[in-house]
């Protein structure tokens, strides 16, 4: 199963991504966690020690690798391969921790509408490989936009999950992402409520999100906040959050099987 997770900044998207990875791994699935958010925090949320992740470099910034794989020797404006070899890259650059493998994809630092450069080509080809050719659960922590997903790869995402918090700006972002996902051909778009403190918060989300789209909610709890403060995996400190995400995972699988 290939799952992309997105949402407005600060809503708990990375926390949810890490808990979903743990829920799948605890059930025996082979899980690859991919950080494609420019504000990269997934490694820490998975509990990967800082001394292990300190030397990691995002694939999107590996210029020499991109030039080697695409055959771009003349710099920008030169001819290069649009279909470089990437199938060995996950094993080469992944870190494995506590039953979950982690890959830092990163994002391209570019302005305007995009660039046709070796780094962009490598990232897009690798994204396609992860979504189209890997036989495992791939969970991608993405930024609010869907720039990483071209039409072909977008159609291969089994589910796009938008994380929201109880607030109109977050819910508006969810509506915008849902529309964009539809334009890209993503048929399964779901929503998860995060940082829900009380029944009023829950009712707000349920009133704004169609029932068939809402997978469930995650309660606000001090243990998750403490995990962030102490730079450790939230599943270690909050069994409640892990149970709630486990229920969300079950609903996601059930709706995908219909």
For each residue, the residues with C-beta under 8 A, 3 or more apart:
1: 137 138 158 159 253 256
2: 130 131 134 137 138 140 156 157 158 159
3: 20 137 138 139 140 157 158 159 160 161 252
4: 140 142 146 149 157 159 160 161
5: 13 16 17 20 139 140 141 142 160 161 162 163
6: 13 142 143 144 145 146 160 161 162 163 177
7: 11 12 13 144 162 163 164 170 173 174 177 194
8: 11 144 164 165 169 170 173 174
9: 13 39 144
10: 165
11: 7 8 163 164 165 170 194 195
12: 7 15 16 163 165 194 195 218 224
13: 5 6 7 9 16 17 37 141 163 194
14: 17 18 37 41 42 45 141
15: 12 18 19 45 194 224 228 234 241
16: 5 12 13 19 20 161 163 192 194 218 245
17: 5 13 14 20 21 33 42 45 139 140 141
18: 14 15 21 22 33 42 45 46 47 233 234 235
19: 15 16 22 23 218 234 235 241 242 245
20: 3 5 16 17 23 24 139 245 248 249
21: 17 18 24 25 31 33 46 100 139
22: 18 19 25 26 46 100 233 235 242 245
23: 19 20 26 27 242 245 246 248 249
24: 20 21 27 29 31 137 139 249
25: 21 22 28 29 31 98 99 100
26: 22 23 99 246
27: 23 24 249
28: 25
29: 24 25 136 137
30: 136 137
31: 21 24 25 99 100 101 136 137 138 139
32: 90 94 100 101 102 103 130 134 136 137 138 139
33: 17 18 21 42 46 100 101 102 103 139 141
34: 102 103 105 130 138 139 140 141
35: 40 41 42 43 58 102 103 104 105 106 141
36: 105 106 107 127 140 141 142 143 148
37: 13 14 40 41 42 107 141 142 143
38: 106 107 143
39: 9 143
40: 35 37 43 58 104 106
41: 14 35 37 44 45
42: 14 17 18 33 35 37 45 46 102 141
43: 35 40 46 48 53 56 95 102 104
44: 41 47 48 50 53 231 232
45: 14 15 17 18 41 42 233 234
46: 18 21 22 33 42 43 97 98 100 102 233
47: 18 44 97 98 232 233 235 236
48: 43 44 52 53 95 97 102
49: 52 53
50: 44 53 54 231
51: 54
52: 48 49 95 97
53: 43 44 48 49 50 56 95
54: 50 51
55:
56: 43 53 93 95 104
57: 61 62 104
58: 35 40 61 62 104 105 106 107
59: 62 65 89 93 103 104 105 106 122 123 126
60: 105 106 107 108 119 123
61: 57 58 106 119
62: 57 58 59 65 66 119 122
63: 66 67 118 119
64: 67 68
65: 59 62 68 69 122
66: 62 63 69 70 72 84 117 118 119 121 122
67: 63 64 70 71 72 73 80 118
68: 64 65 71
69: 65 66 81 84 85 86 118 122
70: 66 67 80 81 82 84 118 121 122
71: 67 68 79 80 81 84
72: 66 67 75 78 79 80 118
73: 67 78
74: 77 78 79
75: 72 78
76: 117
77: 74
78: 72 73 74 75
79: 71 72 74
80: 67 70 71 72 118 121
81: 69 70 71 84 121
82: 70 121 125
83: 125
84: 66 69 70 71 81 121 122 125
85: 69 88
86: 69 89 122 125 126 129
87: 90 129 133
88: 85 91 92
89: 59 86 92 93 126 129
90: 32 87 93 94 101 103 129 130 134
91: 88 94
92: 88 89
93: 56 59 89 90 103 104
94: 32 90 91 101 102 103
95: 43 48 52 53 56 101 102
96: 99 100 101 102
97: 46 47 48 52 100 102
98: 25 46 47 233
99: 25 26 31 96
100: 21 22 25 31 32 33 46 96 97
101: 31 32 33 90 94 95 96
102: 32 33 34 35 42 43 46 48 94 95 96 97
103: 32 33 34 35 59 90 93 94
104: 35 40 43 56 57 58 59 93
105: 34 35 36 58 59 60 123 126 127 140 148
106: 35 36 38 40 58 59 60 61 123
107: 36 37 38 58 60 143 147 148
108: 60 114 115 119 120 123
109:
110: 114 115 120
111:
112: 115
113:
114: 108 110 120 147
115: 108 110 112 120
116: 120 121
117: 66 76 120 121
118: 63 66 67 69 70 72 80 121 122
119: 60 61 62 63 66 108 122 123
120: 108 110 114 115 116 117 123 124
121: 66 70 80 81 82 84 116 117 118 124 125
122: 59 62 65 66 69 70 84 86 118 119 125 126
123: 59 60 105 106 108 119 120 126 127 148
124: 120 121 127 128 148 150 153
125: 82 83 84 86 121 122 128 129
126: 59 86 89 105 122 123 129 130
127: 36 105 123 124 130 131 148 149 153
128: 124 125 131 132 133 150 152 153 156
129: 86 87 89 90 125 126 132 133 134
130: 2 32 34 90 126 127 133 134 138 140
131: 2 127 128 134 138 153 156 157
132: 128 129 152 153 156
133: 87 128 129 130
134: 2 32 90 129 130 131 138
135:
136: 29 30 31 32
137: 1 2 3 24 29 30 31 32
138: 1 2 3 31 32 34 130 131 134
139: 3 5 17 20 21 24 31 32 33 34
140: 2 3 4 5 17 34 36 105 130 148
141: 5 13 14 17 33 34 35 36 37 42
142: 4 5 6 36 37 145 146 148
143: 6 36 37 38 39 107 147
144: 6 7 8 9 173 177
145: 6 142 180
146: 4 6 142 149 154 160 177 180 181 184
147: 107 114 143
148: 36 105 107 123 124 127 140 142 153
149: 4 127 146 153 154 157 184 186
150: 124 128 153 154
151: 154 155 184 185
152: 128 132 155 156
153: 124 127 128 131 132 148 149 150 156 157
154: 146 149 150 151 157 181 184 185 186
155: 151 152 184 185 186
156: 2 128 131 132 152 153
157: 2 3 4 131 149 153 154 160 186 188
158: 1 2 3 188 256
159: 1 2 3 4 188 189 190 252 256
160: 3 4 5 6 146 157 177 181 186 188 189 190
161: 3 4 5 6 16 189 190 191 192 215 252
162: 5 6 7 173 174 177 178 189 190 191 192
163: 5 6 7 11 12 13 16 191 192 194
164: 7 8 11 167 170 171 173 174 191 192 193 194 205 209
165: 8 10 11 12 170 193 194 195
166: 170 193 195 196 197 200 201 202 204 205
167: 164 170 171
168: 171 172
169: 8 172 173
170: 7 8 11 164 165 166 167 173 174
171: 164 167 168 174 175 205 208 209
172: 168 169 175 176
173: 7 8 144 162 164 169 170 176 177
174: 7 8 162 164 170 171 177 178 191 209
175: 171 172 178 179
176: 172 173 179 180
177: 6 7 144 146 160 162 173 174 180 181 189
178: 162 174 175 181 182 189 213
179: 175 176 182 183
180: 145 146 176 177 183 184
181: 146 154 160 177 178 184 186 189
182: 178 179 185 186 189
183: 179 180
184: 146 149 151 154 155 180 181
185: 151 154 155 182
186: 149 154 155 157 160 181 182 189
187:
188: 157 158 159 160 255 256
189: 159 160 161 162 177 178 181 182 186 213
190: 159 160 161 162 213 214 215 252 255
191: 161 162 163 164 174 205 209 213 214 215
192: 16 161 162 163 164 214 215 216 217 218 248
193: 164 165 166 196 201 202 205 209 214 216 217 218
194: 7 11 12 13 15 16 163 164 165 217 218
195: 11 12 165 166 201 218 220
196: 166 193 201 202 205 217 218 219 220
197: 166 201 219 220
198: 201 202
199: 202 203
200: 166 203 204
201: 166 193 195 196 197 198 204 205 217
202: 166 193 196 198 199 205 206 217
203: 199 200 206 207
204: 166 200 201 207 208
205: 164 166 171 191 193 196 201 202 208 209 214 217
206: 202 203 209 211 214
207: 203 204
208: 171 204 205
209: 164 171 174 191 193 205 206 213 214
210: 213 214
211: 206 214
212: 255
213: 178 189 190 191 209 210
214: 190 191 192 193 205 206 209 210 211
215: 161 190 191 192 248 251 252 255
216: 192 193 244 247 248 251
217: 192 193 194 196 201 202 205 244
218: 12 16 19 192 193 194 195 196 241 244 245 248
219: 196 197 240 241 244
220: 195 196 197 224
221: 224 225 238 240 241
222: 225 226
223: 226 227 234 237 238 240 241
224: 12 15 220 221 227 228 234 237 238 241
225: 221 222 228 229
226: 222 223 229 230 237
227: 223 224 230 232 233 234 236 237 238
228: 15 224 225 231 234
229: 225 226
230: 226 227 237
231: 44 50 228
232: 44 47 227 236 237
233: 18 22 45 46 47 98 227 236 237
234: 15 18 19 45 223 224 227 228 237 238 241 242
235: 18 19 22 47 238 239 241 242
236: 47 227 232 233
237: 223 224 226 227 230 232 233 234
238: 221 223 224 227 234 235 241 242
239: 235 242 243
240: 219 221 223 243 244
241: 15 19 218 219 221 223 224 234 235 238 244 245
242: 19 22 23 234 235 238 239 245 246
243: 239 240 246 247
244: 216 217 218 219 240 241 247 248
245: 16 19 20 22 23 218 241 242 248 249
246: 23 26 242 243 249 250
247: 216 243 244 250 251
248: 20 23 192 215 216 218 244 245 251 252
249: 20 23 24 27 245 246 252 253
250: 246 247 253 254
251: 215 216 247 248 254 255
252: 3 159 161 190 215 248 249 255 256
253: 1 249 250 256 257
254: 250 251 257 258
255: 188 190 212 215 251 252 258
256: 1 158 159 188 252 253
257: 253 254
258: 254 255
